[in-house]
Amino acid sequence: MATQLAPTRIEDVATQEKLITGEELLAMGSEADLYELVEGRIKPMSPTGFAHGQYEVNFAQRLQRFVEQQKTGKVVTGEVGIYIRRDPDTIRAADVAYISNERLAQRQKKKGYLDVAPEIVVEIMSPDDNWSEVMQKMREYFSIGVKLIWVADPEAKTIYAYRSMTEVREFKMGEALTADEMLAGFSVPVAELFEE
C-alpha cells in the first residue's frame, strides 16, 4: 500500500477535505499569499487592482506617520494574516492594521501570522466584494477584540467607521477621518485616502 504524502501546493490542499492549520498555510510560502483560511479550509482571494493597492498605501502611510511620531505601536499592510480562531484555524487577511505596543507585547509567536488582535483594521472594498462577506469578516474581527474597523468604499468615496456591528459613522469627501480616542489627534482628509 502506497503512503500518501502531505500536499505541499495550494491547489492540492484546496481540493482535499483535510483541514489545515495556520502553520501549514504559512509553510506553503508565497504560494499562500492570495488565500485566507476559514475553519481550516483554504479560501482564494482575487488579486487586487492598482487603485486598491494605492488606497492601501494611502491609509498605511498616513497612519504610519502619525504612529511613528506618537510611538504608540506598528502599522502593517499587504493582506496581513490575523488569527481569528484556532482548531480549526481561521486566518483573515487585513489590508491595513494598527496594533499598539501593549498588544504587540502579548504576541505568543514573533513569526508568522498575527496572533493578537490589532486595534484598528482597514478593509478596502474591491469590485468583487459583497457586503455580506465584509460584514462576516467584521464580526470575526470584533470577536477577537478589534476596536475600530474602517471600511473604505472607493465607488462611493466614503469610509465607514465601525466601532461595533451597530455603531457606524460615515466619513465622506470634504470631511476628515479621525480615530477619536483610539489614536487621539489623528486626522486625515478623506480625499487624500482616495487619491490614485
Sequence and secondary structure as in RCSB ss.txt:
>XXXX:A:sequence
MATQLAPTRIEDVATQEKLITGEELLAMGSEADLYELVEGRIKPMSPTGFAHGQYEVNFAQRLQRFVEQQKTGKV
VTGEVGIYIRRDPDTIRAADVAYISNERLAQRQKKKGYLDVAPEIVVEIMSPDDNWSEVMQKMREYFSIGVKLIW
VADPEAKTIYAYRSMTEVREFKMGEALTADEMLAGFSVPVAELFEE
>XXXX:A:secstr
        SHHHHHTS     HHHHHHTGGGGTTEEEETTEEEE     HHHHHHHHHHHHHHHHHHHHHT EEE
EEEEEEEEEETTTTEEEEEEEEEEEHHHHTT S SSSSB S  SEEEEE  TT  HHHHHHHHHHHHHTT  EEE
EEETTTTEEEEESSSS EEEEETTSEEE GGGGTT EEEHHHHT  
